Amino acid sequence: MDDFECLGQWWLPGAEDAVVGGLLRWSQADGLMLELAGTFGRDTSEFFAPDRIDEYPIVFGATNRPGAKTITLVDCLVVSETHAIAKMIPSGFDYQHLDVLSGALLGTHATRAKEERFSSVSFTVDHLAEWASAPGVATVPEAKISLAIGPAPTGVGDAGTTRNFRITVDVAAPLTWAELARRYVAPIQNLVASAVNQPVDVDRIQLQPPIAPDEGGRDRPFVTLLRQGRPFTAVPKDRALWPHDMLFMLGEAPGGWASLVPKWIELCDEVGDALNLYFANVYAPPAYVEARFLVMIQAIEIYHRQRNPGVPSDAHKKRMKAIKKGCPEYWPWLARNLSNSWEPSLKVRLEELVDECEPVFAPLIGADTRAFVRTVVDSRNHYTHWSQPSKPSVARRGAELLWLSHRLSFLFAACLMIELGFDIETCHELMARNRLFQRIRDLPAAE
């Protein structure tokens, strides 16, 4: 949605007589802010009170802006205010500036906005048009997720009505926005981000309230959700992405939309913790390469653990019994320190993943895969436990550590593509097309 501002009248629920004029601003960079020419019933004495109210859960508004005749602002925090003291400045005005923390609902006044339930949500995702090739419908438990080409309804801040891809989620039982975002919107956003290998944002979110029994089956007007500003830097929307920017396009995924989406939703449920760390590096990579590397290796270790939970082997149980019998005096200490000794080491976990993805991953690390694994393990141990002096195999700060992080990211992405049904040969072909993959592949051996 384009940046916009609109004048309106604003009040608190139940205080319709205490209307305050103000300007609502929204931008990608700064999010939502409300600038009031007055205050919500607070006088000068409250301004100096230590227990003054600095947050309003709900603020209602009315404007003449198309698509925003009625507005509900959620979780408004007072960030600054000025009070004119009557005796000193008789003609002065009070001002109050609020940050809208949880977004706005355009087209409704909802006293309990966070508890409002909706039967469907539709939205766009950055660069969806470049990635998607054809419409599709996917069925997941308790929902239908459609990808369609059609006009995006004109709303506040829209440049106009254009033909574009939109995603619609129709749920069996109405859910709150938070539930819709967690179960469907955020996972689909991350699916597109993983495929195009870039951070992407969700835009033009429209929520459909369920049909009320007393409304004769008529659809209720949709509600537009306006979220806070974008917390990350993305590729500008006016700069098209090409196949060599991406890991794969929708038309290249086995089974297309109908097969890809259910597999991805299931994957999010099963290895969500690992995915969260992976996407932390996609959307907001740390400024320091040491942190970026550690986040990536954490994602890989958790992914392998979630995919291979395992149980102690009979041989391990036999060893533990022998240790307990041979060292009864120190058994409590030994039991505590050996409780996870049956689990594979990071070295073993990495070797298994590298072997699984070897045809895809080999161009990035060369023939000596064990040397690569040793570098990753020694570097993780060094930057986690600060081994001093460090081993020669430890990746140093700077470019070496950055390129190592990127290699691990491609390893993780290859694992995800295999999970989504890509065969190993296709993974190799698609990744070899990617420009960043090519850049790392062609680095001098020292890097």
C-alpha positions as a printed Julia matrix, in Angstrom:
447×3 Matrix{Float64}:
   0.0     0.0     0.0
   1.22    3.47   -0.82
   2.05    5.98    1.92
  -0.86    8.26    2.81
  -2.23   10.72    5.36
  -5.79   11.75    6.11
  -7.56   14.19    8.42
 -10.32   12.89   10.63
 -12.14   12.97   13.93
 -11.01   10.63   16.69
 -12.49    9.44   19.96
 -12.35    6.69   22.54
 -15.05    3.98   22.71
 -17.92    5.21   24.84
 -16.76    8.82   24.61
 -18.34    9.88   21.31
 -18.96   13.39   22.66
 -15.26   13.99   23.3
 -14.12   14.1    19.66
 -10.62   15.33   18.82
  -9.41   16.37   15.38
  -6.21   14.85   14.1
  -4.07   13.6    11.23
  -3.4     9.91   10.61
  -0.15    9.13    8.77
   1.04    5.82    7.4
   4.28    5.03    5.62
   6.36    1.94    4.9
   9.25    3.47    6.82
   7.53    4.84    9.93
   4.28    2.91   10.19
   1.12    4.42   11.7
   1.08    7.65   13.69
  -1.83    9.76   14.88
  -1.26   13.47   15.52
  -4.06   14.97   17.61
  -4.9    18.65   17.92
  -5.92   18.08   21.51
  -6.03   15.19   23.97
  -8.52   12.53   24.93
  -9.98   14.26   27.95
  -6.7    14.77   29.81
  -6.09   18.11   31.46
  -2.85   19.7    32.63
  -2.99   18.07   36.08
  -3.09   14.6    34.49
  -0.11   15.48   32.32
   2.08   15.74   35.42
   0.53   12.76   37.24
   2.88    9.78   37.63
   0.04    7.32   36.92
  -1.26    9.06   33.82
  -2.61    6.97   30.97
  -0.05    6.6    28.19
  -1.79    3.93   26.13
  -5.23    3.57   24.55
  -6.18    0.01   23.53
  -8.77    1.24   20.99
  -9.28    4.57   19.23
 -12.14    5.14   16.78
 -11.94    7.48   13.81
 -14.0     8.89   10.95
 -12.57   10.37    7.76
 -13.69   11.27    4.24
 -11.0     9.07    2.71
 -12.36    6.38    0.34
 -12.08    2.99    1.97
 -11.48    4.56    5.39
 -14.75    6.21    6.35
 -14.56    4.37    9.65
 -11.29    3.35   11.32
 -10.29    1.38   14.4
  -6.76    2.0    15.7
  -5.4    -0.76   17.95
  -2.9    -0.26   20.8
  -2.09    3.44   20.59
   0.89    4.56   22.65
   1.41    8.22   23.56
   4.94    9.1    22.46
   4.8    12.87   22.99
   2.36   15.54   24.08
   2.29   19.24   24.74
  -0.09   20.97   27.13
  -0.73   24.69   27.1
  -1.06   26.0    30.67
  -4.13   28.21   30.56
  -2.82   30.97   32.83
   0.42   31.32   30.93
  -0.76   30.73   27.33
  -4.5    31.54   27.17
  -4.68   30.91   23.43
  -2.51   27.77   23.45
  -3.47   24.31   22.23
  -2.86   20.81   23.5
  -1.19   18.32   21.18
  -0.8    14.58   21.45
   1.17   12.22   19.18
   0.44    8.5    19.27
   2.18    5.49   17.75
  -0.33    2.87   16.57
   1.42   -0.34   17.59
  -0.91   -3.09   16.39
  -2.29   -1.59   13.21
  -5.69   -0.37   12.07
  -8.93   -1.83   10.73
 -10.37    0.27    7.93
 -14.11    0.01    7.36
 -15.29   -0.83   10.86
 -15.48    0.28   14.46
 -14.55   -2.72   16.59
 -14.46   -2.27   20.34
 -12.77   -5.65   20.74
 -10.68   -5.55   17.59
  -8.24   -8.27   18.62
 -11.13  -10.68   19.22
 -12.95   -9.99   15.93
 -13.21  -13.14   13.83
 -13.08  -13.46   10.06
 -14.02  -16.18    7.62
 -11.41  -15.31    5.0
  -8.38  -13.15    4.35
  -6.94  -12.05    1.02
  -3.61  -10.35    0.43
  -0.75   -9.8    -1.96
   2.94  -10.58   -1.45
   5.88   -8.65   -2.88
   7.07  -10.08   -6.22
   4.27  -12.62   -6.34
   3.65  -11.75   -9.99
   7.23  -12.59  -10.97
   7.24  -15.84   -9.01
   3.78  -17.22   -9.78
   2.85  -18.41  -13.24
  -0.76  -19.59  -13.04
  -3.7   -19.64  -10.62
  -4.18  -22.57   -8.29
  -6.13  -23.9    -5.33
  -4.63  -25.77   -2.39
  -6.51  -27.58    0.35
  -5.05  -27.8     3.85
  -6.7   -28.9     7.09
  -9.58  -26.52    7.86
  -8.82  -24.09    5.02
  -8.73  -23.55    1.26
  -5.88  -21.37   -0.05
  -6.37  -19.9    -3.52
  -3.96  -18.1    -5.82
  -5.87  -16.03   -8.36
  -5.32  -13.31  -10.94
  -7.75  -10.47  -10.59
  -8.22   -6.81   -9.81
  -6.93   -5.67   -6.45
  -9.73   -3.59   -4.86
  -8.83    0.07   -4.6
  -8.38    1.2    -1.02
  -6.65    3.84    1.04
  -3.35    4.75   -0.52
  -3.75    2.51   -3.58
  -2.52    3.91   -6.86
  -5.54    2.4    -8.57
  -7.11   -0.87   -9.64
  -4.6    -3.16  -11.31
  -4.61   -6.81  -12.3
  -2.41   -8.76   -9.94
  -2.0   -12.09   -8.19
  -3.84  -12.3    -4.88
  -3.92  -15.05   -2.3
  -7.16  -15.84   -0.49
  -7.51  -18.09    2.54
 -11.03  -19.34    3.3
 -11.24  -21.03    6.69
 -13.82  -23.53    7.89
 -14.26  -21.81   11.25
 -13.79  -18.02   11.68
 -10.47  -16.99   13.23
  -8.98  -13.8    14.64
  -6.46  -11.89   12.57
  -3.65  -13.07   14.84
  -4.66  -16.7    14.26
  -4.98  -16.2    10.5
  -1.55  -14.55   10.4
   0.14  -17.3    12.41
  -1.46  -20.27   10.67
  -1.59  -19.11    7.06
  -0.45  -15.59    6.14
   3.04  -15.67    7.68
   3.82  -19.2     6.4
   2.78  -18.25    2.86
   4.82  -15.05    3.07
   7.83  -17.14    4.11
   7.2   -19.65    1.32
   7.48  -16.86   -1.25
  10.54  -15.42    0.54
  12.31  -18.79    0.49
  11.49  -19.32   -3.2
  12.57  -15.88   -4.43
  15.51  -15.86   -2.0
  14.6   -12.34   -0.85
  12.64  -10.79    2.03
   9.07  -10.02    0.98
   6.19   -8.23    2.65
   2.44   -8.82    2.77
   0.27   -5.99    1.47
  -3.36   -5.02    0.82
  -4.77   -7.3     3.49
  -8.55   -7.64    3.4
 -10.55   -9.53    5.98
 -14.05  -10.88    5.4
 -16.29  -11.06    8.48
 -18.49  -14.16    8.7
 -22.08  -13.89    7.54
 -24.39  -13.13   10.45
 -27.47  -15.39   10.75
 -29.83  -12.4    10.68
 -28.38  -10.92    7.48
 -30.07  -13.29    5.05
 -26.86  -14.81    3.7
 -25.56  -11.5     2.36
 -21.8   -10.98    2.45
 -20.69   -8.4     4.97
 -18.35   -5.61    3.78
 -14.67   -6.54    3.88
 -12.35   -4.87    6.36
  -8.91   -3.65    5.29
  -6.08   -4.29    7.73
  -3.34   -1.68    7.88
  -0.27   -2.97    9.7
   2.7    -1.2    11.15
   5.55   -0.27    8.83
   7.94   -2.75    7.26
  10.59   -3.82    9.82
  13.1    -4.93    7.2
  14.66   -3.81    3.94
  13.24   -5.54    0.89
  13.91   -5.42   -2.82
  11.96   -2.39   -4.16
   8.65   -3.44   -5.66
   9.39   -1.6    -8.89
  12.53   -3.69   -9.44
  11.54   -6.95  -11.05
  13.06  -10.23   -9.94
  14.27  -12.7   -12.54
  14.67  -16.47  -12.4
  18.4   -16.13  -11.67
  17.51  -14.09   -8.56
  15.31  -16.88   -7.21
  15.79  -20.44   -6.01
  12.75  -21.68   -7.88
   9.59  -20.4    -9.55
   6.13  -21.67   -8.79
   5.83  -23.34  -12.19
   8.99  -25.35  -11.44
   7.65  -26.79   -8.16
   6.43  -30.4    -8.37
   2.63  -30.36   -8.43
   2.44  -26.55   -8.53
   0.46  -24.53   -6.01
  -1.92  -27.37   -5.11
   0.94  -29.58   -3.9
   3.46  -26.99   -2.74
   1.32  -25.13   -0.21
   0.1   -28.14    1.84
   3.65  -29.48    2.03
   4.94  -26.1     3.18
   2.21  -25.64    5.83
   3.01  -29.11    7.17
   6.73  -28.3     7.15
   6.1   -25.12    9.16
   4.27  -27.17   11.78
   7.03  -29.77   12.01
  10.25  -27.7    11.86
   8.93  -24.22   12.67
  11.68  -23.38   15.17
  14.41  -24.03   12.62
  12.53  -22.04    9.98
  12.17  -19.07   12.32
  15.95  -18.87   12.71
  16.51  -19.3     8.99
  14.08  -16.49    8.14
  15.62  -14.27   10.79
  18.68  -14.19    8.54
  16.51  -13.63    5.46
  14.49  -10.69    6.78
  16.87   -9.03    9.22
  20.39  -10.45    9.06
  22.54   -9.23   11.96
  25.05   -6.53   11.14
  27.89   -8.61   12.56
  28.85  -11.66   10.51
  29.63  -13.7    13.65
  25.98  -13.43   14.72
  24.73  -14.18   11.21
  26.85  -17.34   11.1
  25.72  -18.51   14.55
  22.04  -18.0    13.7
  22.44  -20.04   10.53
  24.23  -22.95   12.19
  21.6   -22.95   14.96
  18.87  -23.26   12.33
  20.64  -26.21   10.69
  21.3   -28.02   13.97
  17.69  -27.59   15.14
  16.38  -28.69   11.73
  18.37  -31.93   11.89
  17.31  -32.52   15.48
  13.62  -31.96   14.65
  13.85  -34.24   11.63
  15.85  -36.91   13.49
  14.68  -36.86   17.12
  16.04  -40.34   17.86
  16.21  -42.22   21.15
  19.15  -43.64   23.12
  20.39  -46.85   21.55
  20.65  -50.14   23.44
  24.43  -49.84   23.3
  24.27  -46.41   24.93
  21.97  -47.66   27.67
  24.41  -50.51   28.31
  27.31  -48.05   28.58
  25.41  -45.88   31.03
  24.62  -48.86   33.24
  28.3   -49.85   33.24
  29.34  -46.29   34.16
  26.82  -46.18   36.97
  28.02  -49.52   38.32
  31.69  -48.59   38.05
  31.44  -45.04   39.51
  28.56  -44.99   42.01
  30.2   -42.18   44.0
  30.19  -39.78   41.04
  27.05  -41.07   39.35
  24.81  -38.02   40.03
  27.41  -35.74   38.4
  28.03  -38.16   35.54
  24.32  -38.7    34.89
  23.76  -34.95   34.68
  26.66  -34.35   32.28
  26.05  -37.43   30.15
  22.28  -36.98   29.82
  22.53  -35.96   26.15
  25.65  -37.91   25.27
  23.68  -40.31   23.08
  22.72  -37.54   20.62
  24.68  -37.01   17.39
  27.31  -34.28   17.52
  27.11  -31.2    15.31
  29.81  -32.79   13.15
  27.68  -35.87   12.55
  24.56  -33.8    11.88
  26.35  -31.66    9.31
  27.93  -34.66    7.61
  24.52  -36.3     7.21
  22.94  -33.17    5.69
  25.89  -32.5     3.39
  25.87  -36.12    2.2
  22.11  -35.91    1.53
  22.54  -32.74   -0.55
  25.98  -33.56   -1.95
  25.15  -33.22   -5.69
  23.65  -29.78   -5.04
  26.11  -28.57   -2.45
  29.42  -29.91   -3.78
  30.06  -26.96   -6.17
  30.1   -24.61   -3.16
  32.54  -26.56   -0.98
  34.7   -28.61   -3.33
  35.62  -32.26   -3.09
  36.75  -32.2     0.55
  33.4   -32.12    2.34
  35.0   -33.18    5.63
  37.21  -30.08    5.6
  34.1   -27.93    5.17
  32.36  -29.66    8.08
  35.47  -29.25   10.24
  35.59  -25.51    9.45
  31.93  -25.05   10.37
  32.18  -27.03   13.61
  35.43  -25.39   14.76
  34.07  -21.94   13.87
  30.83  -22.56   15.78
  32.74  -23.77   18.83
  35.15  -20.83   18.62
  32.49  -18.09   18.37
  30.22  -19.8    20.91
  32.75  -20.89   23.57
  35.67  -18.65   22.5
  38.38  -21.27   22.24
  41.74  -19.6    22.61
  43.98  -19.94   20.7
  41.64  -20.73   17.84
  42.23  -23.66   15.52
  43.61  -22.99   12.02
  40.34  -24.22   10.49
  38.26  -21.46   12.15
  36.75  -18.99    9.66
  37.99  -15.51   10.48
  35.86  -12.4    10.75
  34.9   -10.68    7.53
  34.37  -12.12    4.08
  35.41  -15.67    4.99
  32.76  -15.93    7.69
  30.14  -14.19    5.54
  30.63  -16.6     2.63
  30.54  -19.53    5.06
  27.16  -18.29    6.31
  25.86  -18.07    2.75
  27.01  -21.63    2.05
  25.1   -22.85    5.1
  22.05  -20.93    3.92
  22.14  -22.76    0.58
  22.52  -26.06    2.44
  19.4   -25.29    4.46
  17.53  -24.16    1.34
  18.47  -27.4    -0.46
  17.05  -29.4     2.45
  13.8   -27.43    2.21
  13.51  -27.96   -1.53
  13.97  -31.71   -1.09
  11.26  -31.65    1.58
   8.95  -29.91   -0.92
   9.37  -32.7    -3.45
  12.19  -31.49   -5.71
  14.47  -34.29   -6.83
  18.2   -33.82   -6.28
  18.97  -33.25   -9.99
  16.37  -30.5   -10.27
  17.67  -28.87   -7.09
  21.13  -28.81   -8.61
  19.92  -27.25  -11.86
  17.83  -24.56  -10.13
  20.47  -23.56   -7.62
  23.18  -23.48  -10.26
  21.05  -20.85  -12.03
  21.05  -18.55   -8.98
  23.47  -15.62   -9.22
  24.55  -15.71   -5.57
  25.19  -19.45   -5.84
  27.36  -18.78   -8.89
  29.22  -16.01   -7.07
  30.11  -18.29   -4.16
  30.95  -21.2    -6.46
  33.45  -19.05   -8.36
  35.2   -17.62   -5.28
  38.95  -18.27   -4.95
  39.74  -21.27   -2.78
  41.01  -19.08    0.09
  37.56  -17.59    0.54
